[in-house]
Amino acid sequence: MSLPLNSVALQSRLQLRYMFDYLKQGECGDIIIDNMRGSIDPESTLDFSGYDHFMAMPNLGVFKDSGFPFTRLADLSQTAV
């Protein structure tokens, strides 16, 4: 499945909803089936490698020089030691 990432807003959430369709034939035409369940395969992945702001995670090296979470500015300016 392809998602148009250029139209996704910042701070978005991805939600997946299941829509089950089943054939209603004969005397079972008006019966509601409520025991259908869905799940996401635990081996499935999301590939953001073509996205401009992609970064493979977990990558703790990203925080190595940033001082996070102890500084308010990423370049460590105005940081008291």
C-alpha positions in Angstrom: 0.0 0.0 0.0 1.4 3.5 -0.9 0.8 6.5 1.3 1.2 10.0 -0.2 3.6 11.3 2.5 3.9 14.8 0.9 0.3 15.4 1.8 0.6 14.1 5.4 0.6 16.9 8.1 3.2 17.1 10.8 2.3 15.3 14.0 -0.1 13.0 12.2 -1.3 9.6 13.3 -1.8 6.6 11.0 -4.9 4.6 11.7 -5.9 1.4 10.0 -9.6 0.4 9.9 -10.9 -2.9 8.7 -13.9 -3.1 6.4 -15.1 -6.7 6.1 -17.3 -7.6 3.2 -19.0 -11.0 3.1 -21.6 -12.6 0.9 -25.2 -12.8 2.2 -27.1 -15.5 0.5 -30.4 -17.3 1.2 -31.8 -17.3 4.7 -28.6 -15.8 6.2 -29.2 -12.5 4.3 -30.2 -10.5 7.4 -27.8 -12.0 9.9 -25.1 -9.7 11.3 -21.8 -11.5 11.8 -20.0 -9.8 14.8 -17.2 -12.4 15.3 -14.9 -11.2 12.5 -11.6 -9.9 13.6 -8.5 -8.4 11.9 -4.9 -7.9 12.8 -1.7 -6.5 11.4 1.1 -9.0 10.6 3.8 -8.4 13.2 6.4 -8.9 10.5 5.0 -6.0 8.4 7.0 -2.8 8.1 6.6 0.9 7.1 9.2 2.1 4.6 9.9 5.9 4.9 13.3 5.7 3.1 12.1 7.8 0.2 10.8 10.5 2.5 12.9 13.7 2.7 13.2 13.7 6.5 13.8 9.9 6.9 16.1 8.6 9.7 16.5 5.0 10.7 15.5 4.5 14.3 16.6 3.7 16.9 19.6 5.8 16.3 20.8 7.2 19.6 23.8 8.9 17.8 21.3 11.6 16.7 21.3 12.8 20.3 25.1 12.6 20.8 25.9 16.2 20.3 22.5 17.7 20.9 22.5 17.7 24.7 19.0 16.4 24.6 17.1 16.4 27.0 19.3 18.7 29.1 19.5 21.7 26.8 16.9 23.8 25.2 18.9 24.7 22.2 20.4 22.1 19.9 23.7 23.9 19.3 24.3 24.0 23.1 24.4 27.8 23.0 23.2 29.6 26.2 23.8 26.3 28.1 25.1 26.6 31.7 27.4 24.0 33.0 
